[in-house]
C-alpha cells in the first residue's frame, strides 16, 4: 500500500495536463513519439464543495486535417484537450484501497443453461423493437433499437446482472402480405426467407441475443388471444362500424400498408403518408383521412366502404396508464424523447384504437363474428416479446409476471414509442394479470444518411447485407454508429465523419495507447508485468484515482442508457493513459538508475492494467477488439466483472503477448468510394 507521501505534497490535484500535438520517440517498438506534456499549475483556490457527477463532454466542431502516413499505432496530432488530474485526497485514499485490496470477481455468464430470474440479484429483461421481417435492415434500424439493446445487454452481463435479451422478427401484418404479392409467394415463404437474412446480418454485427425468435408462432396466438379475452371480459373492447378504403380492382379492403396518400395534417401535407402513420410528422392516421389515396397494389383510387371492427377502449384505460407512466418516469430511466412523446399523447387525450384488420396473415381474432379478421399488428406485435420468451422457455411468466423482481428495459426509435409507452402498457395493465410493464424506455431520435434519410422502401443508405461487403470490420461499424447515436436529436451518418473518428479516436488515441504500452513492456521488461501493489509516487496514486473516477462516469452513463456518453468515457480513459505515460516518460527512466527503472516498470504496469480495464469497458461496444486486446495481454480467457473502481487485474510476473496494431487507417479514397457506391437507389 502507499506510503505517507500523498498527493497533497505536490498538489497533483491542481495539475492540468495539456495534450501535445507532437510526439517524442520512446523505447517501445512502433509506439508513439511524444514531447513531454505541458504541465500547468493552477493558482491556489478556495475549497469548494465538489460533486461526484461525471463531466459531460461538450460537442466540438472537428476541423478537417491533412492526413499523414503513420507507422504501426502511431499517434499523429490529436485534438488538443486539457485533461485534469484533480481528485481529492479522500478519493485517492479510497482508490488506492480498492486498487490493491479488493478481490476480483469473475464474469458469471453461462451459455449452457436457461436464464431465469434469481432471488437476491438484479434481474434485467431487455427487448429491442422487433424488426419487420419483410425487408433488409439498414444502419438506422440497427442503432435505433437492436445495436443499442445489444450494447446495454453486454454491459449488464459485464456487471454480472442476471440478464435476458430477447428479440425476433415481426412477421404478421400488411407489410408481409404486400411483400408476398411483390415476390409472388406466400407470406410464410417471405417470413422464412427474410428471417434467415436478418439472422445472418445480426450475427455479422455481433448482436448477442440470448434468443432471437419470431412472431408467427402458436405461442403468439395463445398469448395474444388470452390478453384479448381478459380485456374483452372487462368491457375494454368496443365494437364499431368504420369506413375503410376498398379497392374494386383488387376486390379487397385496403389495410394500412396497401394505401398511401397525402397526410391530412395541414401543417404536414406529406405526399407519401402510409395508411396508418405519416413518416414525416409521426402522427397516427386512419386511411380514410388520406388525401388523394392510391391502392399500393394496382395504383387505382379506392372507395370508402363500411366494415365492423373491434376497438381498444383507451379512454377508459387512460387513468391507469397515466398513473403508471408518472411513476415509471420518476423511478426509471426514460429518455427525454420517450417521455415527451408519451406525455404529449396522454395530454392530448386517448381515443379508442382499432385493434383488428381485414387481412388473412396475422393472429386470428377468436371472437364470433370476427373470425375472418386478424389482430392489428400493433396490438399483437409487442406481445411478441412475451411469445418469443415463451418459445425460449416454458417458464416465461417468471420474466413477464413478476414485476417486483424484474426490471424491463426497452429500446426503440421514436416512431415506436407510443405503441410501447401507451398502447402496449394499456393492454397489459387492462388485463390485470400482473404483467411486467416497462421500467426504463430508451426511445431515441432518427439516424439520417448524408444529405437524405434511410428508407427501406426507397433503398436510401447503407443496408446490413451491403455493410458486410465493405472493407470495414463490424467493430468499426458498431463504434461509429454508437458514437453518433441520436440520443437527444436526429444525427447524421457521414463517411467523412466515420473516417475522421476511426483515424483520430481509434487509431491515434485508443489503438496508440494499447500498442505503446504492450510494445514498451515487450521491449524493455521482457513482456513481464511488474509489481504495482504499492504505489508511492503521487502521480501514480492520482492516476489510479482519476481512472476510478472516469470508470464511475462510464458506469453512470451506461446505467442511464446514455451509451454514446459511455463510449466517450472509454476514449477519455485512453487519453488519460496516453497523458500519464507522457508525464512519467518511462522510456527515459529505463535508461537511468535502478530506482528510475523500477519507477518505469510501475508506470508501464499501471498502463497495462488500464489496457485490461479498457478491454472490459470497450466490450459492449467493440467485442472483437476487446477480445483482441485481452489476447495481446495473454488473458483472453480471463474476463472479470466490471467493478466500481480501477483494480490491479494483472498479477506481478504475468507474461503478456505480442503487440499488434488494433486498427487500420481509413483513407479518403476509400470513404469517397463508399459514399458514391451507396448514394444511389437500392435495386
C-alpha positions in Angstrom: 0.0 0.0 0.0 1.1 3.6 -0.4 3.4 5.4 2.0 2.7 8.6 3.7 3.7 10.5 0.7 0.3 11.9 -0.6 -1.0 13.9 -3.4 -1.1 17.0 -1.2 2.7 17.0 -1.0 2.9 18.2 -4.6 -0.7 19.4 -5.3 -1.1 17.0 -8.1 -4.8 17.5 -8.0 -4.2 21.0 -9.3 -2.3 19.9 -12.3 -3.7 20.2 -15.8 -2.1 18.1 -18.5 -2.5 19.6 -21.9 -2.3 17.1 -24.8 0.6 17.8 -27.1 0.1 17.8 -30.8 3.6 16.4 -31.5 5.5 13.3 -30.4 8.9 12.2 -29.0 10.4 8.8 -29.7 10.0 6.3 -26.9 11.7 3.0 -26.4 8.7 0.8 -27.4 8.8 -0.5 -30.9 6.2 1.1 -33.2 5.0 3.3 -30.4 4.3 7.0 -30.4 7.0 9.5 -30.2 6.0 12.3 -27.8 7.1 15.6 -26.3 6.7 15.9 -22.5 3.3 17.1 -21.6 2.8 20.8 -20.8 2.0 20.9 -17.1 0.1 23.8 -15.8 -0.2 24.5 -12.1 -3.2 26.4 -11.0 -3.2 29.2 -8.5 -4.4 28.3 -5.1 -8.2 28.3 -5.0 -10.7 28.4 -2.2 -12.0 25.0 -1.4 -15.4 24.5 -2.9 -17.8 21.6 -2.5 -17.3 19.2 -5.3 -20.0 17.0 -6.8 -19.1 13.5 -8.0 -21.0 13.8 -11.2 -19.1 13.0 -14.3 -18.4 15.9 -16.5 -20.2 15.9 -19.9 -18.0 16.3 -22.9 -19.1 19.3 -24.9 -19.6 18.7 -28.5 -16.8 20.1 -30.6 -16.6 21.1 -34.3 -14.0 18.9 -35.8 -11.9 20.6 -38.5 -10.6 18.7 -41.4 -6.9 17.8 -41.1 -4.2 16.8 -43.5 -3.7 13.1 -43.3 -0.2 11.9 -42.5 1.2 8.4 -43.2 1.8 6.6 -40.0 3.7 3.6 -38.8 2.2 0.9 -36.5 -0.1 2.5 -34.0 1.5 5.9 -34.3 -0.4 8.9 -32.9 -0.5 11.9 -35.1 -1.8 15.2 -34.0 -4.8 14.5 -31.7 -7.2 17.3 -31.0 -5.7 19.5 -28.2 -7.5 18.9 -24.9 -6.7 19.8 -21.4 -7.1 16.8 -19.0 -7.2 17.5 -15.3 -5.8 15.2 -12.6 -7.8 16.7 -9.8 -9.2 14.0 -7.5 -9.5 14.8 -3.8 -7.3 13.2 -1.1 -10.3 11.2 0.1 -10.9 9.9 -3.5 -7.2 9.0 -3.8 -7.2 7.1 -0.5 -10.3 5.1 -1.4 -9.0 4.3 -4.9 -5.7 3.0 -3.5 -7.5 0.7 -1.1 -9.6 -0.7 -3.9 -6.6 -1.0 -6.3 -4.6 -3.3 -4.1 -7.0 -4.9 -1.7 -10.4 -5.6 -3.4 -10.8 -9.1 -4.8 -11.6 -9.6 -8.4 -14.9 -11.2 -9.4 -15.2 -13.4 -12.5 -17.8 -12.8 -15.1 -20.6 -15.3 -14.4 -22.4 -15.6 -17.7 -23.1 -19.2 -18.7 -24.3 -20.2 -22.2 -25.5 -23.7 -21.4 -28.5 -23.0 -19.2 -31.8 -21.2 -19.5 -31.7 -17.7 -18.0 -34.4 -17.2 -15.4 -34.9 -14.6 -12.7 -33.0 -15.3 -9.5 -33.6 -14.2 -5.9 -31.4 -11.6 -4.3 -29.9 -10.3 -7.6 -30.7 -7.7 -10.2 -32.8 -9.3 -12.9 -32.7 -7.3 -16.2 -35.0 -8.1 -19.1 -34.1 -6.3 -22.3 -36.0 -6.0 -25.6 -35.4 -4.2 -28.8 -38.2 -3.2 -31.1 -39.0 -6.2 -33.3 -37.7 -5.6 -36.9 -40.1 -6.0 -39.7 -39.3 -9.3 -41.4 -40.2 -8.0 -44.9 -37.0 -6.1 -45.8 -33.3 -5.8 -45.2 -32.5 -3.7 -42.1 -30.4 -0.6 -42.6 -28.0 1.1 -40.3 -30.7 3.4 -38.9 -32.7 0.3 -37.9 -29.7 -1.2 -36.2 -28.7 1.8 -34.0 -32.4 2.7 -33.4 -33.0 -0.5 -31.4 -31.1 -3.7 -31.9 -27.5 -2.5 -31.6 -28.4 -0.2 -28.7 -30.0 -3.0 -26.8 -27.1 -5.3 -27.5 -24.6 -2.8 -26.1 -26.7 -2.4 -22.9 -27.2 -6.2 -22.6 -23.4 -6.8 -22.9 -22.8 -4.1 -20.3 -25.3 -5.7 -17.9 -23.7 -9.1 -18.2 -20.3 -7.4 -17.6 -21.7 -6.2 -14.4 -22.9 -9.7 -13.5 -26.6 -8.7 -13.6 -28.8 -11.6 -14.4 -29.7 -10.5 -17.9 -32.0 -11.8 -20.7 -32.0 -10.1 -24.1 -34.7 -11.3 -26.4 -35.8 -10.1 -29.9 -37.2 -11.5 -33.1 -38.8 -10.7 -36.4 -42.2 -9.0 -36.6 -43.8 -11.2 -39.2 -47.6 -10.5 -39.2 -49.5 -7.8 -40.9 -50.0 -5.9 -44.1 -46.3 -5.3 -44.9 -45.7 -9.1 -45.1 -48.7 -9.7 -47.3 -47.6 -6.8 -49.6 -44.1 -8.2 -49.9 -45.5 -11.7 -50.7 -47.6 -10.1 -53.5 -44.5 -8.4 -54.8 -42.4 -11.6 -54.8 -45.2 -13.8 -55.9 -45.0 -16.2 -53.0 -46.8 -16.9 -49.7 -46.4 -14.8 -46.5 -44.9 -17.8 -44.8 -42.2 -18.1 -47.5 -41.4 -14.4 -47.2 -41.0 -14.8 -43.4 -38.8 -17.8 -43.7 -36.6 -16.2 -46.3 -36.1 -12.9 -44.5 -35.8 -14.4 -41.1 -32.7 -16.1 -42.3 -31.4 -12.9 -43.8 -32.0 -11.0 -40.6 -30.3 -13.7 -38.6 -27.1 -13.6 -40.8 -26.9 -9.8 -40.7 -27.2 -9.6 -36.9 -24.7 -12.3 -36.5 -22.2 -10.4 -38.6 -22.8 -7.3 -36.5 -22.2 -9.4 -33.4 -25.6 -8.9 -31.8 -25.6 -11.2 -28.8 -29.2 -12.1 -28.3 -30.0 -14.7 -25.7 -32.8 -15.7 -28.0 -33.9 -14.4 -31.4 -37.3 -15.7 -32.3 -40.3 -14.7 -34.5 -43.9 -13.8 -34.0 -45.7 -16.2 -36.4 -45.9 -18.9 -33.8 -48.6 -20.8 -31.8 -47.3 -19.1 -28.6 -48.1 -15.8 -30.2 -51.6 -16.8 -31.0 -52.2 -18.2 -27.5 -50.8 -15.3 -25.5 -52.4 -12.6 -27.7 -55.8 -14.2 -27.6 -55.5 -14.7 -23.8 -54.8 -10.9 -23.3 -57.6 -10.1 -25.7 -60.1 -12.2 -23.7 -59.1 -10.6 -20.5 -59.6 -7.1 -22.0 -62.9 -8.2 -23.6 -64.3 -9.7 -20.4 -63.6 -6.4 -18.6 -65.6 -4.5 -21.2 -62.5 -2.8 -22.5 -63.1 -3.8 -26.2 -65.6 -1.9 -28.2 -67.4 -2.8 -31.4 -67.8 -0.2 -34.0 -68.6 0.2 -37.7 -65.9 2.1 -39.6 -65.4 3.4 -43.0 -62.5 1.8 -44.8 -60.9 2.1 -48.2 -61.9 -0.7 -50.6 -60.3 -1.4 -53.9 -62.8 -2.6 -56.5 -60.0 -3.7 -58.8 -58.3 -5.9 -56.2 -61.6 -6.8 -54.6 -60.3 -6.2 -51.0 -60.3 -3.8 -48.2 -57.0 -1.9 -48.1 -55.4 -2.1 -44.8 -52.6 0.3 -43.6 -49.7 -0.6 -45.9 -51.9 -1.2 -49.0 -52.7 2.5 -49.3 -50.8 5.8 -49.4 -51.7 9.4 -50.0 -51.2 12.9 -48.7 -51.1 13.5 -44.9 -54.3 15.2 -43.7 -52.5 17.3 -41.2 -52.5 20.9 -42.6 -49.1 21.5 -41.1 -47.6 18.5 -42.8 -49.2 17.6 -46.1 -46.5 14.9 -46.8 -47.5 13.4 -50.1 -46.4 9.8 -49.3 -48.0 9.1 -46.0 -49.0 5.5 -45.2 -52.5 4.4 -44.2 -51.6 4.1 -40.5 -48.9 6.7 -39.9 -47.2 9.6 -41.5 -43.4 9.1 -41.8 -42.8 12.9 -41.7 -44.9 14.1 -38.8 -45.2 10.7 -37.0 -48.9 11.2 -36.3 -51.2 8.1 -36.4 -53.9 8.4 -39.0 -56.8 6.5 -40.4 -56.5 5.5 -44.0 -59.8 7.2 -45.0 -58.4 10.5 -43.8 -55.7 10.4 -46.5 -56.0 13.0 -49.3 -55.9 11.5 -52.8 -55.3 7.9 -51.6 -54.0 5.3 -54.0 -54.0 1.5 -53.8 -50.4 0.4 -53.4 -51.2 -2.9 -55.3 -52.8 -1.6 -58.5 -52.4 2.2 -58.1 -56.1 2.8 -58.7 -58.2 5.1 -56.5 -60.1 3.2 -53.8 -63.6 4.0 -52.4 -65.0 4.1 -48.9 -66.8 1.0 -47.7 -68.1 0.1 -44.2 -66.8 -2.7 -42.1 -67.2 -3.6 -38.4 -64.1 -3.8 -36.2 -63.0 -4.1 -32.6 -61.5 -1.1 -30.7 -59.5 -0.9 -27.5 -61.2 1.4 -25.1 -58.1 3.6 -24.4 -60.1 6.4 -22.8 -61.2 4.0 -20.1 -57.7 2.8 -19.6 -56.1 6.3 -19.7 -56.1 6.9 -15.9 -54.3 3.7 -15.2 -51.8 4.4 -18.0 -51.2 8.0 -16.7 -50.6 6.8 -13.1 -48.2 4.1 -14.2 -46.4 6.4 -16.6 -45.8 9.1 -14.0 -44.4 6.6 -11.6 -42.2 4.8 -14.2 -40.7 8.1 -15.4 -40.0 9.1 -11.8 -38.3 5.8 -10.8 -36.9 4.6 -14.1 -34.6 5.8 -16.9 -36.6 7.2 -19.8 -35.0 9.3 -22.5 -36.3 12.8 -22.9 -37.6 11.8 -26.3 -39.6 8.9 -25.0 -41.1 10.8 -22.0 -42.0 13.8 -24.1 -43.8 11.7 -26.7 -45.7 9.7 -24.1 -46.7 12.8 -22.1 -48.0 14.5 -25.3 -50.1 11.5 -26.2 -51.7 11.4 -22.7 -52.2 15.1 -22.5 -54.0 15.2 -25.9 -56.4 12.6 -24.6 -56.6 9.0 -25.8 -59.2 7.8 -28.3 -60.5 4.3 -28.9 -58.0 2.5 -31.2 -58.9 -0.2 -33.7 -57.2 -3.5 -33.0 -58.5 -5.6 -35.9 -57.8 -5.7 -39.7 -59.4 -7.3 -42.7 -56.4 -9.5 -43.5 -55.5 -13.2 -43.7 -52.0 -13.1 -42.4 -52.0 -12.4 -38.7 -53.1 -13.6 -35.3 -56.7 -14.7 -35.8 -59.4 -12.9 -33.8 -61.2 -15.5 -31.6 -64.5 -13.6 -31.2 -67.5 -14.9 -33.0 -68.5 -12.7 -35.9 -64.9 -11.5 -36.3 -63.1 -14.8 -37.1 -62.4 -13.6 -40.7 -60.2 -10.8 -39.3 -56.8 -10.7 -37.6 -55.4 -8.5 -34.9 -53.9 -5.2 -35.9 -50.1 -5.7 -35.9 -49.6 -3.0 -33.3 -51.9 -4.7 -30.9 -50.2 -8.1 -31.0 -46.7 -7.2 -32.2 -45.4 -6.0 -28.7 -47.0 -9.2 -27.3 -44.3 -10.8 -29.4 -41.8 -10.1 -26.6 -43.9 -12.4 -24.4 -44.4 -15.1 -27.0 -40.7 -15.1 -28.1 -39.7 -15.5 -24.4 -42.3 -18.3 -24.2 -40.6 -20.1 -27.1 -37.3 -19.6 -25.3 -38.5 -21.1 -22.0 -41.7 -22.6 -20.7 -41.1 -20.6 -17.6 -41.5 -17.3 -19.4 -44.0 -16.0 -16.8 -41.2 -15.7 -14.3 -39.9 -12.9 -16.5 -43.2 -11.4 -17.5 -45.4 -11.9 -14.5 -43.1 -10.9 -11.6 -42.9 -7.2 -12.0 -41.4 -6.7 -8.5 -38.5 -9.0 -9.3 -37.7 -7.9 -12.9 -36.5 -4.6 -14.5 -37.7 -4.2 -18.1 -35.6 -2.1 -20.4 -37.0 -1.5 -23.9 -35.0 0.1 -26.8 -36.6 1.7 -29.9 -36.6 4.7 -32.3 -39.1 7.4 -31.6 -41.7 6.3 -34.1 -42.3 3.2 -32.0 -42.5 4.9 -28.7 -46.4 5.4 -28.5 -47.0 1.8 -29.1 -44.6 0.8 -26.3 -45.4 3.5 -23.8 -49.2 3.8 -24.3 -50.9 1.1 -26.2 -48.9 -1.9 -25.0 -48.9 -0.9 -21.3 -52.7 -0.2 -21.6 -53.2 -3.8 -22.8 -51.0 -5.3 -20.0 -52.5 -3.1 -17.3 -56.0 -3.6 -18.6 -55.6 -7.4 -18.5 -55.0 -7.2 -14.7 -52.7 -10.2 -15.0 -49.7 -8.8 -13.1 -47.6 -8.3 -16.2 -44.1 -6.8 -16.2 -44.5 -3.3 -17.7 -41.6 -1.3 -19.0 -39.5 0.4 -16.3 -36.9 2.0 -18.5 -37.7 3.2 -22.0 -34.8 4.2 -24.3 -36.6 5.9 -27.3 -34.1 7.8 -29.4 -34.3 10.0 -32.5 -33.5 9.2 -36.1 -30.2 8.5 -37.8 -30.2 10.1 -41.3 -27.8 9.3 -44.1 -25.5 12.0 -45.5 -28.0 14.5 -47.0 -31.0 12.2 -47.0 -32.9 9.7 -45.0 -32.5 5.9 -44.6 -35.5 4.2 -46.2 -36.2 0.5 -46.6 -38.8 1.1 -49.3 -36.7 3.6 -51.3 -33.3 1.9 -50.6 -31.5 5.0 -49.4 -28.3 4.5 -47.4 -26.2 1.5 -46.2 -28.1 -1.7 -45.6 -27.0 -4.5 -43.3 -26.1 -7.0 -46.1 -24.1 -4.4 -48.0 -22.1 -3.3 -44.9 -20.7 -6.9 -44.8 -19.3 -6.4 -48.3 -17.1 -3.4 -47.4 -13.5 -3.5 -46.1 -14.8 -2.1 -42.8 -15.0 -4.6 -39.9 -18.2 -4.9 -37.9 -16.5 -3.5 -34.8 -15.8 -0.2 -36.7 -19.5 0.0 -37.8 -20.6 -0.6 -34.2 -18.2 2.0 -32.9 -19.2 4.7 -35.4 -22.9 4.1 -35.1 -22.7 4.3 -31.3 -20.6 7.4 -31.4 -23.4 9.2 -33.3 -26.3 7.5 -31.6 -29.1 10.1 -31.8 -29.8 10.3 -28.1 -31.3 13.8 -27.9 -31.8 14.8 -31.5 -31.5 13.4 -35.0 -28.0 12.7 -36.1 -26.3 12.1 -39.5 -24.2 9.2 -40.8 -21.3 10.7 -42.7 -18.5 8.9 -44.5 -16.1 11.8 -43.8 -17.0 11.7 -40.1 -16.6 7.9 -40.0 -13.1 8.3 -41.5 -12.2 11.1 -39.0 -13.4 9.2 -35.9 -11.7 6.0 -37.0 -8.4 7.7 -37.6 -8.4 10.0 -34.6 -10.3 8.3 -31.8 -9.5 4.7 -32.6 -6.1 4.7 -34.4 -4.5 7.7 -32.8 -5.9 7.5 -29.3 -7.1 4.1 -28.2 -5.0 1.9 -30.6 -1.9 4.0 -29.9 -2.2 3.7 -26.2 -2.8 0.0 -26.2 0.1 -0.6 -28.7 2.6 1.6 -27.0 2.0 0.1 -23.5 2.3 -3.5 -24.7 5.2 -2.9 -27.0 7.1 -1.0 -24.4 6.7 -3.8 -21.9 7.8 -6.3 -24.5 11.0 -4.5 -25.4 12.1 -3.2 -22.0 10.8 -5.8 -19.5 10.7 -9.0 -21.4 6.9 -8.9 -21.5 6.7 -9.4 -17.8 4.2 -7.5 -15.6 5.8 -5.7 -12.6 4.7 -5.4 -9.0 2.4 -2.3 -8.7 0.7 -3.3 -5.5 2.3 -0.4 -3.6 2.2 3.0 -5.3 4.4 5.5 -3.6 4.6 8.4 -6.1 1.8 11.0 -6.0 1.3 10.9 -9.8 0.8 7.1 -9.7 -1.7 7.4 -6.9 -3.5 10.2 -8.6 -3.6 8.2 -11.9 -5.4 5.3 -10.2 -7.9 7.7 -8.6 -8.6 9.5 -11.8 -9.2 6.3 -13.7 -11.6 5.2 -11.0 -13.4 8.5 -11.3 -13.7 8.1 -15.1 -14.8 4.5 -14.7 -17.7 5.6 -12.4 -18.6 8.2 -15.0 -18.8 5.4 -17.6 -20.9 3.2 -15.3 -23.3 6.1 -14.6 -23.8 6.8 -18.3 -24.4 3.2 -19.1 -26.9 2.7 -16.3 -28.9 5.6 -17.7 -28.6 4.0 -21.2 -26.6 7.0 -22.4 -24.5 4.8 -24.5 -22.8 7.5 -26.5 -21.6 9.1 -23.3 -20.4 5.8 -22.1 -18.3 5.4 -25.2 -16.8 8.9 -24.7 -15.7 7.8 -21.2 -13.8 4.8 -22.6 -12.0 7.1 -25.1 -11.3 9.6 -22.3 -9.7 6.9 -20.1 -7.5 6.0 -23.0 -6.4 9.7 -23.4 -5.6 9.7 -19.7 -3.4 6.7 -20.2 -1.5 8.4 -23.0 -1.0 11.5 -20.9 0.1 9.5 -17.9 2.8 7.9 -19.9 3.7 11.3 -21.3 4.2 12.7 -17.8 6.1 9.6 -16.5 8.3 9.1 -19.6 9.2 5.5 -18.8 11.3 5.3 -22.0 13.7 7.8 -20.5 13.7 6.3 -17.0 14.5 2.9 -18.3 18.0 4.2 -19.1 18.6 5.7 -15.7 19.2 4.3 -12.2 17.7 1.2 -10.7 15.1 3.4 -8.9 14.2 5.1 -12.2 13.9 1.7 -13.9 11.6 0.4 -11.1 9.5 3.6 -11.5 9.3 2.9 -15.2 8.2 -0.7 -14.6 5.4 0.5 -12.3 4.3 3.1 -14.8 4.0 0.5 -17.6 2.3 -1.9 -15.2 -0.3 0.7 -14.4 -0.7 1.4 -18.1 -1.2 -2.3 -18.9 -3.8 -2.6 -16.1 -5.6 0.3 -17.7 -5.4 -1.6 -21.0 -7.1 -4.5 -19.4 -9.8 -2.2 -17.9 -10.3 -0.7 -21.4 -10.9 -4.2 -22.8 -13.7 -4.6 -20.3 -15.3 -1.2 -20.8 -15.0 -1.5 -24.6 -16.5 -5.0 -24.8 -20.1 -3.8 -25.1 -19.2 -1.5 -28.0 -16.4 -3.4 -29.8 -16.4 -7.1 -28.7 -13.8 -8.3 -31.3 -11.4 -5.5 -30.4 -12.0 -6.2 -26.7 -11.1 -9.9 -27.2 -8.0 -9.0 -29.2 -6.7 -6.7 -26.5 -7.0 -9.5 -24.0 -5.3 -11.8 -26.4 -2.4 -9.5 -26.6 -2.3 -9.3 -22.8 -2.3 -13.1 -22.8 -5.5 -13.2 -20.7 -8.1 -13.9 -23.4 -9.8 -16.5 -21.2 -9.9 -14.2 -18.2 -12.9 -11.9 -18.1 -13.5 -10.2 -14.8 -16.8 -8.5 -13.9 -16.7 -4.7 -14.2 -16.4 -3.2 -10.7 -16.9 0.4 -9.5 -13.2 1.1 -9.2 -9.9 0.6 -11.0 -8.3 -2.7 -9.9 -5.0 -4.4 -10.2 -6.0 -7.0 -12.8 -2.7 -8.3 -13.9 -0.5 -10.1 -11.3 3.2 -9.5 -11.0 5.2 -11.8 -13.2 2.4 -12.4 -15.7 3.7 -12.7 -19.3 1.9 -10.7 -21.9 1.7 -11.4 -25.6 2.9 -9.5 -28.6 1.7 -6.1 -29.6 -0.2 -6.0 -32.9 -2.0 -2.9 -34.3 -5.7 -2.9 -33.4 -6.9 -0.6 -36.2 -6.2 0.5 -39.8 -6.4 3.9 -41.2 -9.5 4.6 -43.4 -8.2 6.6 -46.3 -10.1 9.3 -48.1 -10.4 7.5 -51.5 -12.0 4.5 -49.7 -14.5 6.7 -47.9 -15.3 8.6 -51.1 -15.8 5.4 -53.0 -18.3 4.1 -50.4 -20.1 7.4 -50.4 -20.6 7.1 -54.1 -21.5 3.4 -54.0 -24.3 3.9 -51.5 -25.7 7.2 -52.8 -27.9 5.6 -55.4 -31.3 3.9 -55.1 -31.1 0.3 -54.0 -32.2 -2.2 -56.6 
